[in-house]
Amino acid sequence: MSDKSYDKADTGKRSGISGRAISKKSGATVAGLTMGRMELPASAHLTTTSEPDEIVMMDALALSRTIARRDVSCVEVMTAYLKHIHRINPQVNAIIALADDAALLKEAEERDEQLHRGEYLGWMHGFPQAIKEGTDTKGFPTTSGSPIFADRIADSDSPVVARIKAAGALVIGKTNAPEFGLGSQTYNPVWGTTGCAYDPSKTCGGSSGGAASALALRMLPVADGGDYMGSLRNPAAFNNVLGYRPSWGLIPDDSRFIAQLGVGGPMGRTVNDIAALLSVMAGPSKAASLEIDGNSSIFRLPLERDLRGARIAWVGDYNGYLATEPGILDLCRKSFAAFESLGATVEEAVPDYSLSALFDTFMTWRGLSQLRRYDLWADPVTRAKLKPELAWELERASKLTAVDIYNADQERKAWYAAVVKMFDRYDYIVAPSAQVFPFDKNVHWPSEINGRQMDTYHRWMETVAPWSLTGLPVMGMPVGFNEAGLPAGIQLIGKDDRGVLQMAYAYEQVTGWVQKRLPPLLNTTWL
């Protein structure tokens, strides 16, 4: 999600904020607290061991039921997760700003006492939860991964975090994200780089990269994230999990009076887990000026549905317009058999619209969204500390005219009309979630794909941009692995949230990629 209340150039330390106990690892000093990446001891060595604790291997809803029945205590859950995190996280750096173990176990004890008194807070009661960096969480850093804000501690919870806490979750830390959330590669100078769950030398994607990597490695039951240009869909593909971009306005955003492209959304290892977290995150808010006013409890209803006769359009690379790494399209096409086994038909089709013109429209909307950080670019002192990609965005955005913005709005409207027309014939649209497989995490972004040069830092992710512009719901789903063992994914675009969840659930029952192929790190630990 975006940086919300901290997007303006508040570069000084915030006063009157009482920090909480955070694990004292080597790294940046944040508001007087020592934080950073969990470093491996010099004596550490990799060894094959037994499987991780069965508690961390449970899907979220199964864990929820186990806690509610009091078959396992919240302290036992927290202990299992912390032990697992301390073993696995140093290899990928997915969870950052981890709170002190003793403080977290004390909070877990309080959750157990609540259960003893009959005070069950909700389906996330006792869950260890790490919140995406950039999303305000009281007592935890909101640095945006930038040296400019390295000492910033949130003094309140964002609305989504408040809802997650109200459902019973215990915040244990944050999940890593790119600097200012820009780019589908999770690295920043404050917290470092996050590795892919299936190969830590590769990128986990982004911007919800830390969330996806932690989720795949069973360091979290579910995870929250945000999506402007594939930030839930790309990391889901790169880590063999699910990432859901809901309909625009379903999860309220109190920061804007304009229908920008960014939305919050859930990540999970099953569609049912995604739906359950969505039921917590979604729903009307008095603080939000633009939203969908609906009952979020519908997402807890059964997802079974007869999908015989459903028609699916496969857009692929838009007749060769998009550059793709060899193997991506072949893997995506293998998903057709799963849909067809459900009684659906898949046809190749593309909307009647120029994608080249559409990316120009996207770039205008993107620039407009970054103007909330204009003060950082206008000040020479902070400009020198900006991520180069953000400085580039702001320089372009500063030259936008009212006519440019009006034209981009009209083009977005025309694109939406083209997609609506396509839905007159089809029930769903399927597209690749990424144009490449996970790449070297030391490479900031691919400069070329299959011999074709990328002219911007986000051109390699163009496959997700059209669907962000529509505001329609999109599920990022696993589609398999290449010969090197690296995962890929597809986007499932639909007309309504429940319909997308139902098709994704049916696809999951046939394919089962998340459970079928575990990350190799789950069979090894650092001791």
Stockholm file with secondary structure:
# STOCKHOLM 1.0

chainA/1-527         MSDKSYDKADTGKRSGISGRAISKKSGATVAGLTMGRMELPASAHLTTTSEPDEIVMMDALALSRTIARRDVSCVEVMTAYLKHIHRINPQVNAIIALADDAALLKEAEERDEQLHRGEYLGWMHGFPQAIKEGTDTKGFPTTSGSPIFADRIADSDSPVVARIKAAGALVIGKTNAPEFGLGSQTYNPVWGTTGCAYDPSKTCGGSSGGAASALALRMLPVADGGDYMGSLRNPAAFNNVLGYRPSWGLIPDDSRFIAQLGVGGPMGRTVNDIAALLSVMAGPSKAASLEIDGNSSIFRLPLERDLRGARIAWVGDYNGYLATEPGILDLCRKSFAAFESLGATVEEAVPDYSLSALFDTFMTWRGLSQLRRYDLWADPVTRAKLKPELAWELERASKLTAVDIYNADQERKAWYAAVVKMFDRYDYIVAPSAQVFPFDKNVHWPSEINGRQMDTYHRWMETVAPWSLTGLPVMGMPVGFNEAGLPAGIQLIGKDDRGVLQMAYAYEQVTGWVQKRLPPLLNTTWL
#=GR chainA/1-527 SS CCCGGGCSCCCSCCSSCCCCCBCCCSSCEETTEECCCCCCCTTCCEEECSCCCHHHHSCHHHHHHHHHTTSSCHHHHHHHHHHHHHHHGGGTCCEESCBCHHHHHHHHHHHHHHHHTTCCCCTTTTCEEEEETTSCCTTSBCCTTCGGGTTCBCSSCCHHHHHHHHTTCEEEEEECCCGGGCSSSCEETTTEECEETTEEEEECCSSSHHHHHHHHTTSCSSEEEEESSSTTHHHHHHHTSEEEECCTTSSCCTTCSSCCSCEEEEEESSHHHHHHHHHHHCSCCTTCSSCCCCCGGGGGSCCCCCCTTCEEEECTTTTTTSCCCTTHHHHHHHTHHHHHHTTCEEEECCCSSCHHHHHHHHHHHHHHHHGGGHHHHHSHHHHTTSCHHHHHHHHHHTTCCHHHHHHHHHHHHHHHHHHHHHTTTCSEEEEESCSSCCCBTTSSSCSEETTEECSSTTGGGGGGHHHHHHTCCEEEEEEEECTTSCEEEEEEECSSHHHHHHHHHHHHHHHCHHHHSCCGGGGEEEC
#=GC SS_cons         CCCGGGCSCCCSCCSSCCCCCBCCCSSCEETTEECCCCCCCTTCCEEECSCCCHHHHSCHHHHHHHHHTTSSCHHHHHHHHHHHHHHHGGGTCCEESCBCHHHHHHHHHHHHHHHHTTCCCCTTTTCEEEEETTSCCTTSBCCTTCGGGTTCBCSSCCHHHHHHHHTTCEEEEEECCCGGGCSSSCEETTTEECEETTEEEEECCSSSHHHHHHHHTTSCSSEEEEESSSTTHHHHHHHTSEEEECCTTSSCCTTCSSCCSCEEEEEESSHHHHHHHHHHHCSCCTTCSSCCCCCGGGGGSCCCCCCTTCEEEECTTTTTTSCCCTTHHHHHHHTHHHHHHTTCEEEECCCSSCHHHHHHHHHHHHHHHHGGGHHHHHSHHHHTTSCHHHHHHHHHHTTCCHHHHHHHHHHHHHHHHHHHHHTTTCSEEEEESCSSCCCBTTSSSCSEETTEECSSTTGGGGGGHHHHHHTCCEEEEEEEECTTSCEEEEEEECSSHHHHHHHHHHHHHHHCHHHHSCCGGGGEEEC
//
